[in-house]
Amino acid sequence: MDIFSFSSEEAWLLLVFGIIIIGFLIIDLGILHRNPEKITTKSALYQTIFWIAISVAFGIGIYYYDGGSEKALEFFAAYFTEKALSVDNIFVIILILKYFNVKEEFFHKILFWGILGAIVFRAIFIFLGALLISEFHWILYIFGVFLVYSGVKMFKEDGEEEIDPENNPIIKFMRRFFRITSSDHGGKFTFTKYNKIYFTPLFLVLVLIETTDLIFAVDSIPAAFAITQDEFIVYTSNIFAVMGLRAMFFLLAGVLGKFHYLQKGLSFVLIFIGLKMLLEYFDLHIPVLISFAVILGAITFSIVLSLVKPKPVLDSPLTEDDEEKKRLENEEV
């Protein structure tokens, strides 16, 4: 396999892809959100619909101009897998923002630059992954084992995520060797005072989110390579999913806790994709249509099950005032 050797059709689609991504980034930060502001649920809904529509249109473009239904299904399977796995990323981002008490009007700026970094780092990851696979095909089976392990580990977790940024080695390093202030200075990442550069807590948050995304990419990118080894499909599907992550964050941040079975669904997806990759060692190939149906079905089922069987709310222990009130009510009866 020649690394990133695109056909003429893929070259045109890649050009369209680049125009969409770069154009939106310029419009988003340069025109629509110059000043810090809170993103409303309505705006997040419109942006989510926009990115899903653009992604579907791009998949249709692949169907008509680059390989037909097989490649289009690979794109949608990889896109939907990354979209689903990014939900777990949203959970962690919420915890990080809460931990540092970040004001809501700064969420957009942090997530914008976080996604911009993700575009660059994932391009590097995908390039290295494609290079390794082209030189050492057996590394796919290592990816498969890793995905199965990650899926089993995720299934055993109770879903109650905890973070401790103060013990993060990168944060420790920055606090030791960088000038970190306690104020956000109006949403700035850095500022200069007395000819010295200072970094705000928002910069620490951005660094933590970037490193978190890299950790999640370790799962999602091998999962995409399990679906297809076409680096064009892997990268475009991955980035389209990442671009919609910010809007999905603002749309789902308040209701993610309701989908308590979603983590089990994601773990099943990782295990299935890992096993699919390992079965190819025995020349057993699962068609991409079946893979797409299994992935979509697992995520949909876990969401529906979460809504049908909501997580039980534990009764909080009664305080002394509550007990006294209850005693008086019983006496009246």
Secondary structure, 3 states (H helix, E strand, C coil): CCCCCCCHHHHHHHHHHHHHHHHHHHHHHHHHCCCCCCCCHHHHHHHHHHHHHHHHHHHHHHHHHCCCHHHHHHHHHHHHHHHHHHHHHHHHHHHHHHHCCCCHHHHHHHHHHHHHHHHHHHHHHHHHHHHHHHHCCCHHHHHHHHHHHHHHHHHHCCCCCCCCHHHCHHHHHHHHHCCECCCCHHHCCEEEECCEEEECHHHHHHHHHHHHHHHHHHHHHHHHHHHCCCHHHHHHHHHHHHHCHHHHHHHHCCCHHHCCCHHHHHHHHHHHHHHHHHHHHHCCCCCHHHHHHHHHHHHHHHHHHHHHCCCCCCCCCCCHHHHHHHHHHHHHC
